[in-house]
Amino acid sequence: MKKLSIVLWFLLLGGMMMPLWGQAQEKLGRGVVAVKSSDGVFLSWRSLATDTRKLGFDIYRDGVKITAAPVVTTTNYVDKDGTVDSRYVLKGILDGTTTETTKEVTVWAEQFKKIPLKRPEGGVTLPYDVVQTDKDKTRETYPDGQEYTYTPNDCSVGDVDGDGEYEIIVKWDPTNSRDNSFYGYTGNVYLDCYKLDGTFMWRIDLGKNIRAGAHYTQFMVYDLDGDGKAEIACKTAPGTIDGQGKFVIMGSDDPNADYRSSGSKAGIVVDGPEYLTVFNGQTGAEISTIAYSPLRGNINDWGDGYGNRSERYLACVAYLDGVKPSLVMCRGYYARTSLTAYDFDGTKLTMRWAHDSKVSGSGAFGQGNHNLSVADVDGDGCDEIVYGACVIDHDGKTLYRTGLGHGDAIHLSDLDPDLEGLEVFSPHEEKTAAYGYEMHSAGTGEVIFGEKTGTDVGRGIAADIDPNYRGFEMWSTANGNVYDCKGNIIATKNRPSVNFRVYWDGDLQDELLDGVKIDKWNGTKVNRMITLSDYSNAASCNSTKATPNLSADIFGDWREEVILWDSKTCSDLLVFTTVIPTEYKITTLMHDHVYRMGVAWQNVAYNQPPHLGYYLGDWDTENASFAKKGIGFLNQSVELGEAISPISYSWKNAEDVKITGLPEGLTVTVDKEECLFTIEGTPGATGTYAYTIESVGGLTVATLSGTIKVKAPVVLNELAYFPFDETAGTSAVNSVYGRAEAVNFTPTWISGVRQQALELPATPANRRMEQASYDDLQLGTKDFSVELWFRSDGGTGVDWYLFHKGSHTKNASTGATGKWMGLQYKNGNLTFGIDDDVTKSNLDIPATQYFNGEWNHVVCVRDGETKTLKMYINGVFQGEVTDKTGDISESEMFVIGNCNVNFNTPFTGAIDELQIYEGAMSAAKAKERYEANKPTGISTERTLRPDVNVYPLYFTDEITIEFPVEVSGRAMVSMYSAAGTLVYQTAYMVDGGAILYISGLEGLPKGAYMVVVEVGTTKFVKKLLK
């Protein structure tokens, strides 16, 4: 062990920039909106990410202040005396001083704002006669051409002139727009820009060589060069005319050329130059045009030969270096899948990287959706592109693929706030997929829950609709169920709509937007909140998809606006906003990075709703509260001389914490700036210590309480021991009592951790080792521990039991009790479960990395004193859950490598040194057992990511780096500031199990830092906050 005291100097080293968390937020105004309601005039305005908590607003009506004190705790207000003729101004007040004054706003007479548009003239296509590729081989004949008109379609927003207000970009679709799989000419596609007051700014005509349809024009509206004004970027071609009336053209290309196919394939465009253009958002003028990439090439490479799959496009904006935005243009997802990333400096586009997955079964090939999402999913400070069933890393490489194939919907957010990182929920189209719908870790692809359906599941949604269940709820068209974020069914009928989510009323749950209807889930069914078509013929877009033109937090407080179009005039947008008061003061959603990226990509292909990058259900701006940050629980039982698992919580809406009742030997570190405390250390004496934690200095007091029991070292009483040292035969000795017999197979005995080990084949499914129960294995209400070594390569979609005792279902006729305990591997988790036939307790630990073909050690513990289940893997504490079970006494078989009774979950791999003890094994003992028996053959050539531990997340003066015992050698430790400056770098020679303490960090300014630990060719990256 080494203790290192380091004096840090700030080294301004050129060329050492590291991608970090510097995404610029849009400079927005207050977006004040005033709407006549039944209660008077409803006003709302933005809270910005740069605001201080104490900032409030005085409200003036017609020049007279109408608030007795500044409005601080909310960003909405109802003026009961207001009328449609009133005019309002807000003044920001901080510590009694006026900090800002908003523009005067007038009152909307209704709950929507009508924005008049310049509808393009319709037209008539060239004549054509085609037979479609659908199953009915439909023939379309238009000897005189097909007439068409225009309706407003997908929209996006951006501040194109830098005034702090969003402008709206409108895509006009002709009524003969087409899906890629259909032939036929279409009208041209137009992009218009309008201010919110209806002022027309410009029009871009994409020309006849850009076909109309959901999969063709994906337009990005975003400030790509950081000048405070949004640009517009999209695919163009010869014939495109910019917002100043000039052709977009490269070299000697002919702007009047027609590259549309004729004859039997009339209308499709699979030939001719393809461009990518960035337009000035304020004028519509072309800024930069380059050849479009990914290239079309041979259309047969994309999975068909008639220009369907080759012409399916996606696009997004992503902060690939963590600091500035990049434009990502995409082609293909059913088979070949290609993405190209660009940077824009204000004058030209420069390629950052290109990704091309051409080979079936590898990379992103066949793993794309009709939509995508963007977020930093792996914690490296840079955005990744969640492309569906795969993720493209910030450097253009495949981060992972789930192998589940194409899907029509995707939802990325903090779906389960109790799990680390973000999660993805998606339905899948492939009937052979292991899951028809599933939720998986956005960072690793590990499936958390799902179901194999054997069907094309076309729609699915994740939204937090039920306050009775923490986290999001999820459902799909696969069945009528609604699930919580743990995969539990919470409703089996009255399944809600499967379309958009939206924040509309005043609570922290999602409402549901389907076409022109907004509904509220009440726990058993939905109630209608508002039907938007009751207002001025409001209509949705995209045929049966019934999506809004746009749903986003465009102005007012944090609730979202819904943009639809007037189906009677076809020349007006209708912008709806809520008039329901809310007690919550929440920063504008557009200042959340994941949400803002979502608004940018919302118009892509099959439109999806944007989601926040955090769990809104944890937001409360008034009441003091605590949030768990570390792995240590409030109630712990440790042996004398053993350190507790560090207990770490953040707090909000308070100034400090007071902690009383802790045993001697524990220390408390409090960071008032970061609102974080940590309790850690080794208790000095046995006893039971009840302690309390209280917030200090808030409007309310939050309280936590816990108990730390320090006991004499536990004596573990061996109940069963299978060394598996046989070299032949069909049974395995239990050194405590009897033998386990092989059923339906002949065991293979291989070299193991100590001597020999049991190897279990994949088939038959009902093969297992089993031993009849005996008195010592009556576990009842006892504390007990099970340890074993296992080795397996894992597999996709597997459901395995390593051991199991009891039965899952009670059956009096067979003597099955419904009581059991066991260790299962499923959905990428090792699950230690106990069931007393009334209550089941499960501890789920992500474990894919341990199914690596090497020996791994696992200990499962039932601790009756703390009422917890615990798991240790390779000597490291993995987690614990509350154990709510009681007596699990039963006299049924103990089964190794399968589950009892059903015998349909065969573990494939090897097992060694299986032992069952009475007594709860301590963390120190689990680590000792691992170290004492670890085979020398364990490889040290594996990634450091799951093994190196860097903490605390919130540091002040010191950080600690713990290395796994199997890693030794030269370790380079580097630390970078949020600006990418190298602030510390030193190389160390570390022995296995070394712990480095790097102190002297108090001189660093507050902010985000990246710690990079490199050993050999492997690298570990950890984000810390000061």
Secondary structure, DSSP 8 states (H G I E B T S, - for coil): -EEEE--------TT-----S-----------EEEEETTEEEEE----TT--TT-EEEEEETTEE--SS-B-S-SEEEETT--TT-EEEEEEEETTEEEEE---EEEESSSEEEEE------EE---EEEE-SSTT--EEEETT--EE-EEEEEEEEE-SSSSSS-EEEEEEEETT---TTS-------EEEEE-TT--EEEEEE--TTS--STTT---EEE-SSSSSS-EEEEEE-TT-B-TTS-B---TT--TT------GGGTT---SS--EEEEEETTT--EEEEEE-SS----GGGGT-SSSSGGG-EEEEEE-TTSSS-EEEEEE--SSSEEEEEEEE-SS-EEEEEEEEE-STTSTTTT-EEEEEEEE--SSSSS-EEEEESEEE-TTSSEEEE-S---BS--EEE-SSTTSSS-EEEEE---TTSS-SEEEEETTT--EEEEE--SS----EEEE---TTSSS-EEEETTSS-EE-TTS-EEESSS---SSEEE--SSSSS-EEEETTEEEEE-SSSEEEEEEGGGTTTEE-BSGGG-B-SEEE--SSSSS-EEEEEETTTSSEEEEE------S-----GGGSHHHHHHHHHTTSSS------SS-GGG--SSS-EEEE-SS--SSEEEETT-----EEEEEESSSEEEEE---TTEEEEEETTTTEEEEEE--SS-EEEEEEEEEESSSS--EEEEEEEEE-----EEEEEE----SSSSEEE-SSSSEEEEESS--EEEE-SSSEEEEE-S-STT-EEEE---GGG--TT--EEEEEEEE----TT-EEEEEEEE-SSEETTTTEESEEEEEEEETTEEEEEEEESS-EEEEEEE-GGG-SSS-EEEEEEEETTTTEEEEEETTEEEEEEE-----------EEESS-TTT---B--EEEEEEEEEES---HHHHHHHHHHH--TT--S-S-STTT-EEE-SB-SS-EEEE--TT--EEEEEEEEETTS-EEEEEEEEE-TT-EEEEE--TTS-SSEEEEEEEETTEEEEEEEE-
